[in-house]
Amino acid sequence: MRKSGLTIDRLTSCCIIFILFVACNGHSTQPKLKFEPVSNDVYSPNENYRNVFSAWKDYYLHCTNQQLFSDAFYLQLQDRVYIGSINNQHAIDVNKGIVVFDTSNNYGNVFKLLSIENAFNCYDTIGLVANLRTSFYNELVSALSGSAEYKSLASSIDTGQMKIRITTLYTVALMRDKLIELLSTTKDSSLHRFKELLLTPGNVLLAQTVDIFGFIAEFSPKTKLSRTQQNDLAKERFFDLSNSRDNASIILLSNNNLRVQLNKRFSVLGKFLQLKSF
C-alpha cells in the first residue's frame, strides 16, 4: 500500500508540473500586437506636395470645422486602394485579393471593424493650387473621353476658368483594438496571411482615410457648342463612367458654362500604421 501511495503522489506531482509547464509556455509563446503610427515627417518630397496637402487640410477644416487627424498623408485622387490595404514603397496594394473577413469568429462583417468618424455635404470650392488643378482635370478628361456622346468635349475644357466643388466628404477609420483582437484570435487562414504581411518590415496599413464622393467641375468651353449640343445639354444628361459602376452628369448652364458632376469615390488623405509584435 505504501509503494502504491508513493506512486500516486509522484504521478500527481508530475501532472501538476506538466500542467504548469504547458500553461507558462503557452502564455509566453503568444506575442502581443500593437499598432504604431507612421509619422508624416518621413514623406514630404517637394513644395508642390506640401502646397496641395495644405489646401486639403484647409478645406477639411472649412468643411467639417474640425482639425485633421495627426500624421495624415496626401494620397492624390486615389481610387485604386481602400482602407485596410497594405502598402509599401514598391506597391500600393500588397494584399490585393486578400479579403479582411473572419470565418471563424464573430467578425463576418468587415464593417464591424470600421468607424465612420464624420460625413459632410460641403459643396464648396477648393483652391486649385500646384498640380491639384491637373489632378481634377485628368479625372474630368477621363470621364468625358469614356462617354461616346460627350468625348468630343474633353478637349474643350478651359482649365484656367475651371472651378471645382467637392460634394460629400467623410472620414473612415479602422478600429485598432478590434482589429488587433481579430488578428490575435482568428483561425482564418487568409487573416493569418494578412497578419504576416502586416508584420513584414516595410509594409504599412492604410488605417484611416478622408474620402470624397465625387466633385463638380464648372468651366467655360474653349469652343462654342453647336446648336445641337446646346439643345441636348439644356437638360442634365447622365452617363456611366467606363469600367465602373459610378456615373456622371453634364449640363449647359445659363451662363454658357458646362457643369460636369462625377459621382465617384476618391481617397485624398490617409493615415498609415505599422503592426509590431512584442
N, C-alpha and C positions, 0 to 999 in steps of 0.2 A: 504494500500500500504506500510506503514511504517513497519507493522508487517511482511509482505512478504519480504521486503528488509532485515530485521534483520535475518530472517530465511535463506535466501540465503547466507548472509555474514557468518553466523555461519556454514552453510554446507560447504562453500568454505574453511573456516579455518580448519574445521575438516578434510577435504580431504587433505589439504596441510600437516597437522600434521601427518596424517596416511601415506602419501607417504614418508615423511622424515623418519618416524619411520621404515618403511619397508626397505627403502634404506640403512639406517645406520645399522640396524640389519643384513640385507642380506650381507653387506660388512664385518661386524665384525665376522660373523659365518663361513666364508670361510678361513680355516687355510692355511698358506703358507707352501710350502715344500722346503726342501733343502737336498743335499747330503753332507755327511762328510766322508772323507777317514778313513779307519781303519789303524792305524799305524802298520807297520810290526814289531814293537818292542814287540807287545803283543804275538808273537809266534816265538820262537827260541829254540826249545826243546833240541837240543844236537849238538855236534860238527859235527856229520855226516850231519845233515840238513844244517848247515852253510857252510860246505865244498861243498856240491852239489849245493846249491844256488849260491855260489861264482863262481863255474865252469860255470853255466848257464849265470850268469851275465857277466863273461869274454867272453864267447862265443858270447853273444848278441853284445857286443861292437866290437868284432873282425869281426863279420859277417856284422853288419849294420853301423859300425863307428859312432854309436850313444850311448848315455848313456841310461841305462834302466830307465823307469819311476819310480817315487818315490813310496814308500810303497808297493813294489812288494812282493809276497809270492811265494815260490816254491810249485807247485801243484803235483809233481811227473809226470809220464807219464799218464796224465789224459784223458781218453776217455769216461767218464760217465757223465760229465757235460759240459755245453756250456755257453758262455757269456750270461748274462741275467738270470742265475739260482740263486735262493735264497738258502743260505747255513747257517747252524749253527753248533754248536759243536756236535750235535747228528745226523745230516743228511746233505748229500752233495747235495741234490736236493729236497728242501722243496716244491717247486712249480711244481713238476713233473705233467705233464698233463695240466698245465695252459699255454696257448699259448699267447705270447705278440702280439696280433693283436687287432686293434681297428676297430670295425664295424660301429661306429657312427661318425667317424671323417675322417680325411684325412691321416691316418696312416695305411691304409690297408696292406701296405708292410712293414714288420719289418725292412727291410734294410734301410728305411728312418731314422731309429734310430741308425744305425751303421756307424762307420767311419773306413776305412782301413788306419791305420797310416803309415805302411810301409810293404814291402814284398821283400825278397831277396832269390835268389838261392845261397846257401852257398857252399855246397859240401866240407866242411872242417871237419876234425876230431875233436871230442870233448874229453877232458880228462876224463877218466872213474874213477873219484875219488869216495871214500866212497862206497855207495851202488848204485851208478849210473850204474856201470857195471852190477849189479844184475837186475836192472830195465829193461835194454835193453835185457839182456839175457832171462828174463822171457817172454818178448814180442816175442822174436825170437823163443823160445821153443813153445809158444802157437800157433804161426803161422805155424810152421812146423808140430806140432802134429795134427793140424786140417786138414792137407793135407794127403789124402790116399796114394799119390805117394811118399811123402818125409818125412813122420812122423818118419821113421827109422833114419833119420839124426839128429833128435832132441837131441839124446843122444851123438852125436859125436862132439858137439861144444866145442872147446878148448877156454874157456873164458880168459885164460892167454894171448893168442895171438890175441884176438878179438879186432878189430878196428871198431869204429862207426863214420860214416859221416852223418851229417844232410843234407837233400836235400833242402827243402824250409822252410823258417822261416818268419812269418808275425805277425804283431801286429794289433789287432782289439779293438775298444773301443766303448762303448755306448755314445751317445751324451747326456750329463746330462740335459742340458737346454731343449732339445726337449722331453726327457722322462718326466721331471717334468711338462712341458706343457701338455703332453698327459695325465698324471695321474691326473692333476688338472681339466681337461676339459672333459674327456671321460664320456660317458654314458654307456659304455660297462660293463656288469656285471662281466665278467671274469677279466677285468682290475681293477675293484673295489676290487675284492678279491686279486688280485696281490698286490695292494697298501696296503691293510690290512696286508698282510703277511710281506711286506717290513717294515711297521711301528711297527711290533711286536718286542719288545726288544729281542735282541739276534740273530735276523736274519740279514744277510748282503747280499748284491747283488754283484755277480761277474760281474764287470763293465768294465774290461779291461784284455785282455789276450795276451800272446805270445804263438802262436801255431806253431807247426812244422807239415809239411805234409810229414810224413814218414822219414825213415832213411835207410842207407845202412850198413850192417854188413859184415865184411870180417874176415874169420877165417880159421885156418887150422884144418881139421877134425882129431879127435883123432885116428880113424881107417882108413885104406886105403880103398878107394872106390872100389867096384867090377868093372870089365871090363864093365859090362852092365850099371852100374851107370855112369861111366866115359863117355861112348859113348852117353848116354842120356843127360848128363849135359854139353856136349861140346857146345851145343847151349842153349841160355837163355830160360828157361821154366817159364810159368806163371801159377799161381793157385790162386783161391779165398780164402779169409780168412773166417773162419767159422762165422756164424751169423752176416755177414756184407756184405756191397756192395763193400768193399775195396778188394784189391788184392795184390799179392806179386810176386816176380820173383826170380829165382835161377839159377846160372851158375857156372861151374867149370873153374877157371882161368888158365892161362898158368903156373903159379907158384904152381899149385895144391891146391890153396886156394879156398874155397867156398865163393861166394858173394851172399848174400840174401838182396833184397830190399823190404821193406814194404811200400806200398802206403796207408797210414792211418793217419788220423788227431789225434794229441795229443795236449792238452794244458799243457804247462810246467810251466808257470809263470802267476800270476794273481794279480789283484788289486781289493779290496773289498770296497764297500761304504755302509754307513748306511743312510737310509732315515729318516729324522726327520721333524716334523711339528712344526710351531711356529706362 
